[in-house]
Amino acid sequence: MKAAILTDTTKCIGCSECVLACKKINHLKEDVPRRWDFDDGLSARNWTSVLIEPDNKYVRKQCRHCLEPACVSACPVGAMHKTEVGPVIYDKSKCIGCRYCMMACPFGIPRYEWSDVVPYVRKCIFCYDTRLKYGQQPACTEACPTQATIFGDRDELLAEAHRRIRENQGKYHNRVWGEEEVGGTSVLYISDIDLSFLTYGEHFGDKPLPQTTRAAMEAVPFTFLGMGMAMTGLYWIIQRRIKLQAEQAREEPESKAGPEE
């Protein structure tokens, strides 16, 4: 099975139950808008959002989990990883904070914890560690009261999407967004409005972007990556992250305890 999500915007009522379920399962704190945040509702603490488009149409936005993700091919240390079942997940223990994944993503999804002492890249991981590995569907699709966003096998969801379009002539655009763009994605959309604002630009085409980013990464001289100075720098960055995280963890219990009387 290749895990996927199909979002039918005609069924979305804008309740944001998917957003709340995502925040709960991932223990995401309440988000405070920052001047560097995008206006699409996504941030390091909001991994999915519901956009309000013209004519009060609601459209959910999240990581597309590309079949051949550019973020994975752009990451020099393997912090981004494509699983066999579909989701693109993130290993923060490997991350060096280069943010190449953010620059490589054609949909502008990954976000950075700019205001945190120990910052990491954040995005939807399809509830891979908390639910998918245990045979459960993502929290967002389970929470949707109208089945505007549903979970299943990618091939089966594609068949369902085309069935709805075929049997409801004039209701939907004759297109399944995510079927072929940038080589295909694990998050699919059908809609009665044009979804170009979700950065499904025609200039992307159907060619997987890693074919481009991989060539760029291969152009980096391997001799440079093997230099002792570079390795020492990477080691220092990783060790500093671990140290800061440990210090932050020690400070939190002390702050909660309060001053002694």
N, C-alpha and C positions, 0 to 999 in steps of 0.2 A: 504493500500500500504506500502510495505517495500522498502524504497528508496535504490538504488544501482547504481553503476557505472560499466560499462563494458569497458575495454580497450583492443583494438585489435592492437597489436604491428605491424602487417603487414601494417596497414594504417597510422602509425605515421611517419611524415616527419621531426620531430625534430625542428619544428618552434618555440616551447615554448610559443605559444599563451595562453595555459592553465596556464603557470607559470605567465605570465604578467597579465592575468585576475584575478588570485588569489591574486596577490600583490595589484592590484587596488581595488578590492572589500573589502579587509581586511585592507587597508591602511598600508601596510607593507613597511618599509623603504628599501632603497637600502642596500644590504648586503655587508659587508666587511669581507672577509675570515679571520677566526681566527685559530690559531694553534690547538685549541681544537675542531674545527669543523670536522665532518666526511667528507669523500670524495664522498658522494652520492648526494651532492647538497642541502640537507635539512639542515635547521637551524631554529633558532627562527624567522627569517625574510623571510625564504623560506619554505612554507608549502607543496609545491610540486616541483618536479624537473624532468628533462628529462635526462636520462642517455644514453651515447653512448656506446654500447656494440660491441663485435667482429663483423666484416663484416659490420660495420656502421649501426647497428640496433639500433633504438631509443626505449627506454622503459621509460614510465612515472612511477614515484614513489610518493606515498602519503600514508597517514594513511589508513589502510584497514577497519576500522570501524567494528571490529569483532562482530559477532552475540552475543557472550558471552565474552566480553572484559576482559582481565587480568588486564588492567590498572584500570578499574572500581573497581574490587574486591580487588585490592591491595591498593587503596587510603583509608586511615583511616578516612578522613573527608568528603568524598563524593564530592570532587571537580571535579572528572571525573564522567560523568553521561551518561548512555545509554538511548536515547530517544525511544519512542514507534515506531517511523517511521524508525529508523535505525541508524542515526548518533550518534557517541560518542562525546559529547561536554564537555566543560571545564568551570568551574565557578571559576574565579580567586579570588573572594572574600572569598572563603572557603580554598584556597590553603595555606598550611603552609610551602611549600618548601622542603618537605621530599624527593621528587623525586622517590618515590616507583613506580610510574606509569612508569617512564623511565626504571627502572630495570625489571619491570614485562612484558613490551611489547615484544612479541616474534619477532617483526619485527624491533625493534630499531627505532621507529618513533618519540616519543615526544622529544623535544629539550628544553633546558633551556637558559634563558637570562643571561648568565654568566656575561656579561659586563654592564648590566643595574643596576642602583641604586636600583630600586624596581623590582627584577627579578621574572618572572613567567614561567611556562611551556607553550610551544606553539606547536600547531599541526593543521592539517586540521580539520575543524569542519563541513565540507560539506555545507558551506554557510547556516547553519541552521537558524541563527538569521536574516540574511540579505535577504535571498531569499527563502529558502525551506518552511519556515513558511507561506510565502505569495503565495504559489503555483507555485513558479518559480524554474527552475532547477539550479544547481550550476553554477557559473560563468565560471568555467573551461570547462565544457562540452558544454556550449553554445558557447564558443569562438573557439572550435576546428574546423578548416576549412575542415578537411577530415573525421570527425566523427570517429576518431580513439578512442575517449573516449566518450561514450554516457551514458545518464541518463535514468533511468526507474525503474519499479518494479523488485525486485530481481528475482522472479520466471520467469517473462517474459524475462529478460536478460539472465538467465540461458538457457531458451529454445532457444533463439536466438544464444547463444554461441554454443550450441550443434548442432544446424541446420547448422551453418557455417562450423563446423568441419566435419559434416556428408556429406555435399554437396561439400566439397573441400578436398577430400582425398589426403593426401600427403602435403598439404599446411601448415597445423597446427599440432602441437603436439596433440595427442589424450587425451587432458586434459584441464579442466577449472580450472585454479589456483584460489583458494579462495572458491571453491564450498564446500569443506569438511575440509580443513586444519584448525586445532585448533577449530573445531566446525563450521567452515564456516565464511566468511567475506562478507561485503557489497560492497567491491571493488573486481571485478572479472577480470581475464586476460585470453585471448587466444593468442597464439603466435606460430611463426615458429621456435623459439629458446627456449632452456631450461631456465627457469626463476628461477633457484635455487639461483642465485646471489641476488634475491630480498628477501633472507632469507626464502624462502619456503623450508626449510630443511625437509627431510623425517623423521628426528627424532622427529618432532613436533607431527606427527600423526593427527588423526581426533578428539581427545578428547579435549573438551574445557579446556583451561588452568585455568580458575577460579576455577575448581574443585581441582586444586593443590594450587593456591594462597589462596583460601578461607580457606583451612585447616590450612595454615600457619598463617593467620590473626586470626583465632579462637584460635590459640595456645597462643596468647598474653594475659596475665592475665588481666582480666577486672578490678581487684582491682587496678592495676598499672595505668590504664587509668583514674580511678576515683580519684586518689590522687590529693589533692589540689595543690601540686607543679607542677604537669604536666599541669593541667588546667590553672594555673597562667602563666606558660611558653607559652602555646598556645595563651593565650589572649595577652600577651606582644608581641609576634611575629606578630600577626594580626594587633594590634594597631600600631606597629612600621611601618609596611608596609603601612598602611593608611596614617600615618603622613608623611612618606618619599614621597609618591605619591603626597600628597597635596603640599608639599614644592616644588617638581619638577614642578608641574603645575603652581605654582606662579612664579617660576624663568623663565619659558619659555617666557611669555609675556614681562618681563623686558629685557631679552636678545635681543628680536626682536626689542624693541623700541630703543635701542641704547643709548649712553650718551647724556645728555642735553647739548646744546651749550650755 
